[in-house]
Amino acid sequence: MLISSWNVNSVRARIENIKSYLLKYKPDILMMQEIKTEDVNFPYDDFSSMDYESHVFGQKSYNGVAIISKGKLKNIRTDLIKDKLKQSRIISAEMEYKKKNIQLINIYTPNGNPVDTEKYDYKKKWLNLFINNIKKEIRKNNNIIISGDFNIIPDEIDVYDAKKFDNDALFRLEIRKKFREIMNLGFNDVFRYFNKTKIEYTYWDYFAGSWQKNNGLRIDHFLVSNNLLENLKNININKIPRSKQKPSDHTPIELIIN
């Protein structure tokens, strides 16, 4: 089974690239972030024509998350976080796999920059709400896969130049500690589980030739609860979509499950 996660940076602007990706790699499930559209304008028909069922938590022009799936998902929820700003950043669903009920949680964490503004405070509050919610969810079901754009660089190995990001909202120590706090609830960063020292990125800015220079960041992640590790086969960062015309600045990450 192939589960992909991709910050598409506008589902409508990127629709041809997304369809090309689905056609070539045929993921069973694709979790998208930053779809940048309201539910009513989501391209349901494009995906249904490819036998995908869509579950959407959209927002006009900004944010937004969606899960599309070849198989039936149940218990779709968009209320895991009580966000006072009412930003569409989290959607969850459940699937049956090899007699296990697995909860899929798709997130788009706030960026948080600039750090001396309310945007950074919002990121910290959002992460605290998320962590508190995961504590509750894992008591009900400890088969959980969290994926998405975390907007967190976990370690120095995950950024092309760590010194440049010392005071960035993606790399500040207190933000990285939040990532560790989630893992300490009983999760593994799947990329690092399979690749202890490998340097790969999931995001390259559109500016300053970042893609061409490979000046990237690893900010998109799969965190999987420890008791699902036996079901994992591999993980892949698929850089090909980032090389296309009019690409997203992120590229898909792909979790392969036995």
Secondary structure as GFF3:
##gff-version 3
##sequence-region A 1 258
A	DSSP	beta_strand	2	7	.	.	.	ID=ss1
A	DSSP	alpha_helix	15	25	.	.	.	ID=ss2
A	DSSP	beta_strand	29	33	.	.	.	ID=ss3
A	DSSP	three_ten_helix	39	41	.	.	.	ID=ss4
A	DSSP	alpha_helix	44	48	.	.	.	ID=ss5
A	DSSP	beta_strand	53	57	.	.	.	ID=ss6
A	DSSP	beta_strand	65	69	.	.	.	ID=ss7
A	DSSP	beta_strand	74	77	.	.	.	ID=ss8
A	DSSP	beta_strand	90	97	.	.	.	ID=ss9
A	DSSP	beta_strand	100	108	.	.	.	ID=ss10
A	DSSP	alpha_helix	118	140	.	.	.	ID=ss11
A	DSSP	beta_strand	144	149	.	.	.	ID=ss12
A	DSSP	three_ten_helix	156	158	.	.	.	ID=ss13
A	DSSP	three_ten_helix	162	165	.	.	.	ID=ss14
A	DSSP	alpha_helix	173	183	.	.	.	ID=ss15
A	DSSP	beta_strand	187	189	.	.	.	ID=ss16
A	DSSP	alpha_helix	190	194	.	.	.	ID=ss17
A	DSSP	beta_strand	203	204	.	.	.	ID=ss18
A	DSSP	alpha_helix	210	213	.	.	.	ID=ss19
A	DSSP	beta_strand	216	217	.	.	.	ID=ss20
A	DSSP	beta_strand	220	225	.	.	.	ID=ss21
A	DSSP	three_ten_helix	226	231	.	.	.	ID=ss22
A	DSSP	beta_strand	232	237	.	.	.	ID=ss23
A	DSSP	three_ten_helix	240	243	.	.	.	ID=ss24
A	DSSP	beta_strand	253	257	.	.	.	ID=ss25
###
